[in-house]
């Protein structure tokens, strides 16, 4: 291009079209004869006498002189016979920011014939006013996935405490991103990172040198049937964990040994921890793991049934405490869930209609509560009992809830949920998150730099769309405590899912940062992704994300590179 050094500049703002800045947006047009293309989404810098402008390519056109002249083409032979003579490339630019002393949204157009160049390393990040400190997400990118070199994208720690939603189809890079976040957060030394893992990927951080505490839900089916006590239970839980978390992913376990610790309670050895030393043959590595067996007791959760299950109706919640008091009065002592269920469904001494009433029917009559309310309570108690994760004791060995203050000390905690029934998963997640909330209330008050990050993969499994208003109220109560109230306790939550339609609507509202990887068109629309960006994200390569956050002035594309060991 005459008057343009293509080694330094790529074009100039043309006089052929008006440069317009309005309340709705800012667009200018560039012409170029430099021998390069201009992919949509590319960042360029416009140098005007009064300011620099960051621009983004919105449209790039290639024409030849016959197109400009509107010369008719009457046949294919005529088309091919005419030599192609290109006219200067015509490029439509969207102005993103205007920078003089500082950068702000564009308020004035650049001068005609302002020169346009490619940005220097780090210049785009500065002109976008991207955060200069925080958790690294990746490198700034274009919609095609090409990196804008030298421009890192960081998520401020405060944005994490305002919660993050990660959405993407299988294989789009969700798990890679979450594991990257875990590694970065663990580097500070004052964070507890809790990963709720229903698949098994988050245990593989041990190959990055991370020392993990692993919560392993235990059920009555795990109790040794032929003696062996605490040692047999410890080996069974360790063997099952290594199979589910490593062997099932193709990791070859050469050998392992375990040591266990327990306390005596009422004649039972309550297993508190299992220290596992394991050697892997493929890949060749070794790791030290601390397994923390987890189960519930009737005494610990009898009054919290609705919080664990979400099964009680409004009427049942109103009378539940009174019913339990009545059952305890009639049975005496502290009955277990099994004993309560057996009593409520057993025959009473009251006769009606030629048959003895069941105890729950008799209680319904004596207290004036509708029988359907009692039936709802009976079903909830049965669901808890049938989960098998309550009152896990037998053969002189038992499992109970751990000391949550010790469990959630700074470091990495993985909750092993793979293979557990849905009810056990839900109960474990709700109870453990309540533990995080309680512990961080004390910890964050003593040290304001003390934080916790909860990574919830497959979040739709634990916070689904509710089927009833009662279930909706229970789920949203958990979410409110963990997110809105947890924020003041230094708790940040990252929700990840490939099925946002099944995710509770409250999560969409609570997450102030949304990271969108490859997804279907309808999902992108629901997440508020602009129409012009959807065609790229619908077919995006793995690791390319569209990030929209209150902590970023402008939505950006980010290229996420795996920094953690990953299988599957």
C-alpha positions in Angstrom: 0.0 0.0 0.0 1.4 3.3 -1.0 2.6 5.3 2.0 2.2 2.3 4.4 5.1 0.2 5.6 3.6 -3.2 5.8 6.4 -4.3 8.1 5.0 -1.9 10.7 1.4 -1.3 9.7 -1.4 -3.4 8.2 -3.7 -0.6 6.9 -5.4 2.7 7.5 -8.8 4.0 8.3 -10.6 4.7 5.0 -12.5 7.8 3.9 -14.9 5.5 1.8 -17.1 4.8 4.8 -17.9 6.9 7.9 -16.2 6.2 11.2 -19.1 6.2 13.7 -19.2 6.1 17.5 -22.6 6.1 19.1 -24.3 5.1 22.3 -25.0 1.7 20.8 -21.5 0.9 19.6 -18.4 2.0 17.6 -17.4 0.9 14.1 -14.8 2.1 11.7 -13.5 0.7 8.3 -10.0 -0.1 7.3 -8.4 -0.7 3.9 -5.3 -2.7 3.4 -3.1 -3.9 0.5 -0.7 -5.7 2.8 -0.4 -9.4 1.9 -2.1 -10.9 4.9 -5.6 -12.0 6.0 -7.7 -10.5 8.7 -9.5 -13.3 10.6 -12.6 -12.2 12.4 -12.0 -11.6 16.1 -8.4 -10.5 15.6 -7.3 -7.5 17.7 -5.6 -4.5 16.0 -4.5 -1.1 17.3 -5.6 2.1 15.6 -3.1 5.0 16.1 -4.9 8.3 15.9 -3.3 11.7 16.8 -5.2 12.0 20.0 -5.5 8.4 21.2 -4.9 4.8 20.6 -7.9 2.5 19.9 -8.2 -1.2 20.4 -10.2 -2.7 17.6 -11.6 -6.1 16.8 -12.1 -7.4 13.3 -15.9 -7.9 12.7 -15.9 -8.5 8.9 -13.2 -8.9 6.2 -14.0 -8.7 2.5 -12.0 -9.6 -0.6 -13.1 -8.1 -3.9 -11.7 -7.5 -7.3 -12.2 -4.6 -9.7 -15.1 -6.3 -11.5 -17.0 -6.6 -8.3 -16.6 -2.9 -7.7 -17.6 -2.0 -11.2 -20.5 -4.4 -11.1 -19.4 -6.0 -14.4 -21.9 -8.7 -15.4 -20.6 -12.3 -15.8 -22.7 -14.1 -18.5 -20.9 -17.5 -18.4 -18.4 -19.5 -16.5 -15.9 -19.2 -19.5 -16.2 -15.4 -19.2 -15.6 -15.6 -15.4 -12.4 -17.7 -15.9 -11.2 -15.6 -18.8 -11.1 -12.4 -16.8 -7.9 -12.0 -14.8 -8.4 -11.4 -11.1 -7.3 -7.9 -10.0 -7.8 -7.4 -6.3 -8.8 -4.1 -4.9 -7.6 -3.1 -1.4 -9.0 -5.4 1.3 -12.0 -3.8 3.1 -12.2 -4.6 6.8 -14.9 -3.6 9.3 -13.6 -3.0 12.8 -15.4 -2.8 16.1 -13.7 -0.3 18.4 -13.4 -1.9 21.9 -11.5 0.8 23.9 -10.0 4.2 23.5 -6.8 4.9 25.4 -5.0 8.1 26.1 -4.1 8.7 29.8 -6.3 5.7 30.6 -8.5 3.3 28.7 -12.3 3.6 28.5 -15.1 2.7 26.1 -14.7 4.6 22.8 -16.4 8.1 22.9 -14.9 9.7 19.7 -13.9 8.2 16.3 -10.3 8.0 15.1 -9.1 10.4 12.4 -9.4 9.4 8.8 -6.2 7.8 7.5 -5.2 6.8 11.0 -2.7 3.9 10.7 -3.6 0.4 12.0 -1.0 -2.0 13.3 -0.8 -5.3 15.1 -0.5 -5.0 18.9 2.7 -5.4 20.9 3.0 -8.3 23.4 0.8 -7.5 26.4 -0.7 -4.5 24.7 -4.2 -6.0 24.2 -4.4 -7.1 27.8 -3.6 -3.5 28.9 -6.0 -1.9 26.5 -8.8 -4.3 27.6 -7.9 -3.4 31.3 -7.6 -7.1 32.1 -6.7 -7.9 35.8 -3.0 -7.9 36.5 -3.2 -10.3 39.4 -5.3 -13.4 40.2 -5.7 -17.0 39.1 -4.3 -17.7 35.7 -7.1 -19.0 33.3 -5.0 -19.1 30.1 -3.9 -16.9 27.2 -6.1 -14.4 25.4 -7.4 -15.9 22.1 -9.4 -15.3 19.0 -12.6 -17.1 18.1 -10.7 -19.4 15.9 -8.6 -20.6 18.9 -5.4 -18.9 17.8 -3.6 -17.4 20.8 -2.9 -13.6 21.2 0.6 -14.2 22.4 1.9 -12.4 25.5 -1.6 -11.6 26.9 -2.4 -13.7 30.0 -6.0 -13.7 31.3 -6.3 -13.8 35.1 -9.4 -14.2 37.2 -9.2 -12.1 40.4 -9.6 -14.0 43.7 -12.6 -11.8 44.5 -14.3 -13.0 41.4 -14.0 -16.6 42.6 -15.8 -15.7 45.8 -18.6 -14.4 43.6 -18.7 -17.9 42.1 -18.1 -19.3 38.7 -20.2 -21.4 36.3 -18.3 -23.6 33.7 -20.3 -25.1 30.9 -19.2 -27.3 28.1 -19.9 -30.6 26.3 -17.9 -33.7 27.1 -14.3 -33.3 26.0 -14.5 -29.5 25.7 -12.0 -29.0 28.6 -14.1 -28.4 31.7 -12.2 -30.9 33.9 -8.9 -29.6 32.6 -9.9 -26.1 33.6 -11.0 -27.2 37.1 -7.9 -29.1 37.8 -5.8 -26.1 36.6 -7.7 -23.9 39.1 -7.0 -26.4 41.9 -3.3 -26.4 41.2 -3.1 -22.6 41.2 -5.2 -22.2 44.3 -3.1 -24.7 46.3 0.0 -22.7 45.6 -0.9 -20.0 48.1 -0.8 -22.3 51.2 -3.9 -20.8 52.9 -6.6 -22.2 50.7 -8.6 -25.4 51.2 -9.6 -26.8 47.8 -12.5 -29.2 47.9 -13.3 -31.2 44.7 -16.6 -33.1 44.5 -15.7 -35.9 42.1 -18.4 -38.2 40.7 -16.2 -39.5 37.9 -12.7 -39.9 39.3 -10.5 -37.3 37.4 -9.6 -35.1 40.4 -7.7 -37.9 42.2 -5.0 -37.8 39.5 -3.5 -34.5 40.8 -1.4 -36.8 43.0 0.7 -37.2 39.8 1.4 -33.5 40.0 2.8 -33.9 43.5 -0.4 -32.9 45.3 -0.9 -34.5 48.7 -4.6 -35.4 48.9 -7.1 -36.1 51.6 -9.8 -38.3 50.1 -13.3 -38.5 51.6 -14.6 -42.1 51.0 -18.2 -42.6 51.9 -18.7 -46.0 53.5 -21.9 -48.0 53.7 -23.0 -51.0 55.8 -22.2 -53.2 52.8 -18.5 -52.3 53.3 -18.4 -53.8 56.8 -16.3 -57.0 57.0 -18.6 -60.0 57.1 -16.1 -62.6 58.3 -14.2 -60.8 60.9 -11.0 -58.9 60.5 -12.2 -55.7 62.2 -10.7 -52.3 61.4 -7.9 -53.7 59.4 -10.2 -55.6 57.0 -12.4 -52.5 56.6 -9.4 -50.2 55.9 -8.0 -52.6 53.2 -11.4 -53.0 51.6 -12.0 -49.2 51.3 -8.4 -48.6 50.1 -8.6 -51.4 47.5 -12.0 -50.2 46.2 -10.7 -46.6 46.0 -7.6 -47.5 44.1 -9.7 -49.5 41.6 -12.3 -46.8 41.0 -9.9 -43.8 40.9 -6.9 -45.3 39.2 -7.2 -48.8 37.8 -10.4 -48.0 36.0 -8.6 -45.2 34.1 -5.8 -47.5 32.9 -3.4 -46.7 35.7 -1.5 -49.8 36.8 -1.2 -50.1 40.6 1.9 -52.2 41.4 1.5 -52.4 45.1 0.0 -50.6 48.1 0.1 -50.7 51.8 -2.1 -49.0 54.3 -2.0 -48.0 57.9 -5.1 -47.0 59.8 -6.1 -45.0 62.8 -9.2 -45.5 65.0 -10.8 -44.4 68.2 -12.8 -46.6 70.6 -16.4 -45.8 71.0 -18.9 -48.0 72.8 -16.9 -51.2 72.1 -16.5 -50.3 68.3 -13.3 -49.3 66.6 -14.3 -46.2 64.7 -11.9 -45.9 61.8 -10.8 -42.3 61.4 -8.1 -42.3 58.7 -6.4 -44.7 56.3 -2.9 -43.8 55.2 -2.1 -45.4 51.8 1.3 -45.6 50.3 0.9 -46.7 46.7 3.3 -47.4 43.8 2.1 -47.1 40.3 3.7 -49.1 37.4 2.1 -47.1 34.6 2.8 -44.2 34.8 5.8 -44.9 37.1 5.1 -42.9 40.2 4.4 -43.2 43.9 2.0 -41.3 46.1 0.9 -40.9 49.7 -2.8 -40.6 50.2 -4.9 -40.1 53.3 -8.3 -41.7 53.0 -11.0 -40.4 55.4 -13.9 -42.8 55.8 -17.2 -41.0 56.0 -20.7 -42.0 57.2 -23.6 -40.5 59.2 -25.2 -41.4 62.5 -28.8 -41.2 63.4 -27.9 -38.9 66.3 -26.1 -36.5 64.1 -28.7 -36.1 61.4 -32.1 -37.2 62.7 -33.4 -33.6 62.9 -31.9 -32.7 59.5 -33.6 -35.2 57.3 -35.2 -32.6 54.9 -31.8 -30.8 54.5 -30.3 -34.1 53.4 -33.0 -35.5 51.2 -35.4 -32.6 50.3 -38.2 -35.1 50.5 -40.5 -33.6 53.2 -43.5 -31.5 52.2 -44.2 -28.3 53.9 -46.7 -30.0 56.3 -44.3 -32.8 57.0 -41.5 -30.3 57.9 -43.9 -28.5 60.2 -44.7 -31.6 62.2 -41.5 -33.7 61.8 -39.9 -32.7 65.1 -43.1 -33.4 67.0 -43.4 -36.8 65.3 -39.9 -37.8 66.2 -40.4 -36.6 69.8 -43.5 -38.8 70.0 -41.6 -41.8 68.6 -38.7 -41.3 71.1 -41.2 -41.0 73.9 -42.9 -44.3 73.0 -39.7 -46.2 72.3 -37.5 -44.6 74.9 -33.8 -43.8 74.5 -32.3 -42.7 71.1 -33.7 -45.0 68.4 -31.9 -45.4 65.1 -33.5 -44.7 61.7 -34.1 -48.4 61.3 -35.8 -48.7 64.7 -37.9 -45.6 63.9 -39.0 -47.0 60.6 -39.8 -50.4 62.0 -41.8 -48.9 64.8 -43.8 -46.5 62.6 -44.7 -49.3 60.1 -45.4 -51.9 62.9 -48.9 -52.7 64.3 -50.2 -50.6 67.1 -52.7 -51.5 69.9 -55.4 -49.3 68.3 -58.0 -51.1 66.2 -60.0 -49.5 63.4 -62.0 -51.1 60.5 -61.4 -54.6 61.9 -57.6 -54.3 61.8 -54.9 -52.9 64.0 -53.7 -49.5 62.9 -50.0 -49.2 62.0 -48.2 -47.0 64.5 -47.9 -44.0 62.1 -51.6 -44.2 61.5 -52.3 -44.3 65.3 -50.0 -41.3 65.8 -51.7 -39.5 63.0 -55.1 -40.0 64.8 -53.8 -39.1 68.2 -52.0 -35.9 67.1 -54.6 -34.9 64.6 -52.2 -34.8 61.7 -53.2 -36.0 58.3 -52.1 -39.6 57.6 -50.5 -38.6 54.2 -48.1 -36.3 56.2 -47.0 -39.2 58.3 -46.6 -41.4 55.2 -44.3 -38.7 53.7 -42.2 -38.8 56.8 -42.0 -42.6 56.8 -40.8 -42.5 53.1 -38.1 -40.0 53.9 -36.9 -42.0 56.9 -36.9 -45.2 54.8 -34.8 -43.4 52.1 -32.2 -42.4 54.6 -32.1 -45.9 56.1 -31.9 -47.6 52.7 -29.0 -45.4 51.6 -26.8 -47.6 53.9 -24.6 -44.7 54.8 -26.2 -44.1 58.2 -25.2 -46.1 61.4 -22.4 -48.0 59.7 -21.3 -50.3 62.5 -21.0 -54.0 63.0 -18.5 -56.7 63.9 -16.7 -54.4 66.3 -15.9 -51.7 63.7 -17.7 -48.5 62.7 -17.5 -45.4 60.5 -18.8 -42.0 61.5 -18.4 -38.4 60.5 -14.8 -37.0 60.6 -13.6 -34.0 62.5 -14.4 -31.4 59.9 -12.0 -28.8 61.3 -9.1 -31.3 60.7 -10.5 -32.5 57.3 -10.8 -29.0 55.8 -7.5 -27.6 57.0 -5.5 -25.9 54.2 -4.8 -28.3 51.4 -6.5 -30.5 48.9 -9.6 -32.6 49.7 -11.2 -34.8 47.1 -14.6 -36.3 47.8 -14.8 -39.7 46.1 -18.3 -40.2 44.8 -17.8 -42.4 41.8 -20.0 -45.5 42.0 -22.0 -44.2 45.0 -25.8 -44.3 44.6 -27.4 -40.9 43.9 -28.9 -40.7 47.3 -25.6 -41.3 49.0 -23.9 -38.7 46.7 -26.5 -36.1 47.5 -26.4 -36.7 51.2 -22.6 -36.7 51.3 -22.3 -33.5 49.3 -24.9 -31.5 51.3 -23.4 -32.6 54.7 -19.8 -32.0 53.6 -20.6 -28.6 52.2 -22.3 -27.7 55.5 -19.0 -28.7 57.2 -17.0 -26.4 54.9 -19.4 -23.6 55.8 -19.1 -24.1 59.5 -15.3 -24.5 59.5 -14.7 -21.4 57.3 -16.9 -19.4 59.6 -14.2 -19.8 62.3 -11.2 -19.8 60.1 -11.9 -16.8 57.9 -12.8 -14.8 61.0 -9.4 -15.4 62.5 -7.5 -14.9 59.2 -9.1 -12.9 56.4 -6.6 -14.5 53.9 -7.9 -17.9 54.7 -10.1 -19.1 51.9 -11.8 -22.2 50.5 -12.7 -23.1 46.9 -15.3 -25.8 46.2 -15.1 -27.4 42.8 -18.3 -29.1 41.8 -18.0 -31.2 38.7 -21.3 -32.5 37.2 -23.1 -29.9 39.4 -26.5 -30.9 37.9 -26.3 -34.1 39.9 -26.2 -32.3 43.2 -28.2 -29.1 42.4 -30.7 -30.2 39.8 -33.9 -28.6 38.6 -36.4 -29.3 41.3 -39.5 -31.5 40.6 -41.5 -30.0 43.4 -41.7 -26.7 45.3 -40.5 -28.5 48.5 -37.5 -29.9 46.8 -36.8 -26.5 45.2 -36.8 -24.8 48.6 -34.4 -27.4 50.0 -31.9 -27.1 47.2 -32.0 -23.3 47.1 -31.5 -23.2 50.8 -28.2 -25.1 50.4 -27.2 -22.9 47.5 -27.9 -19.7 49.4 -26.0 -20.8 52.5 -23.0 -22.0 50.5 -22.8 -19.0 48.0 -24.4 -15.8 49.4 -23.5 -16.4 53.0 -20.4 -18.4 52.3 -18.9 -15.5 50.4 -18.5 -13.6 53.7 -16.6 -16.7 55.0 -14.1 -16.7 52.2 -15.8 -19.5 50.2 -15.8 -19.5 46.4 -17.7 -22.1 44.4 -17.0 -23.3 40.8 -20.0 -25.2 39.3 -19.3 -27.2 36.2 -21.8 -29.0 34.0 -22.4 -30.2 30.5 -26.2 -30.2 31.1 -27.2 -26.7 32.1 -30.8 -27.4 31.3 -30.8 -29.8 34.3 -29.0 -27.4 36.6 -31.0 -25.5 39.2 -31.8 -22.0 37.9 -30.4 -20.4 41.1 -26.9 -21.4 40.0 -27.2 -19.4 36.9 -28.2 -16.3 39.0 -25.6 -16.8 41.7 -22.6 -17.3 39.4 -21.2 -13.9 38.4 -18.5 -15.3 36.1 -19.5 -17.7 33.3 -16.9 -19.7 31.4 -18.4 -21.3 28.3 -16.6 -24.0 26.3 -17.9 -25.9 23.3 -21.7 -26.2 23.7 -24.8 -26.6 21.7 -26.5 -23.6 20.1 -29.5 -23.6 22.5 -27.2 -23.8 25.5 -25.2 -20.8 24.3 -28.4 -18.8 23.8 -29.5 -19.6 27.3 -26.2 -18.5 28.7 -26.5 -15.1 27.0 -23.7 -15.6 24.5 -24.1 -13.1 21.7 -25.4 -14.6 18.4 -22.2 -13.6 16.5 -20.1 -15.6 18.9 -22.2 -18.8 18.9 -21.1 -20.3 15.6 -17.5 -20.3 16.9 -18.3 -21.8 20.3 -20.6 -24.5 18.8 -17.6 -26.0 17.1 -14.8 -24.7 19.3 -11.7 -26.8 19.8 -11.0 -28.3 23.2 -9.7 -25.7 25.6 -11.1 -22.6 24.0 -13.4 -20.7 26.3 -15.6 -17.6 26.2 -15.3 -15.8 29.5 -17.8 -13.2 30.8 -17.4 -11.7 34.2 -18.1 -8.6 36.3 -14.3 -8.6 36.9 -13.6 -8.2 33.2 -14.6 -5.0 31.3 -15.1 -7.0 28.1 -16.0 -10.7 27.4 -12.9 -12.5 26.0 -11.8 -15.8 24.5 -9.2 -17.7 26.5 -7.1 -20.6 25.4 -6.7 -23.0 28.3 -3.7 -25.3 28.2 -3.6 -28.4 30.5 -1.2 -27.9 33.4 -2.2 -31.0 35.4 -2.0 -34.7 34.7 -5.1 -35.9 33.0 -6.5 -39.3 31.9 -9.7 -39.9 29.9 
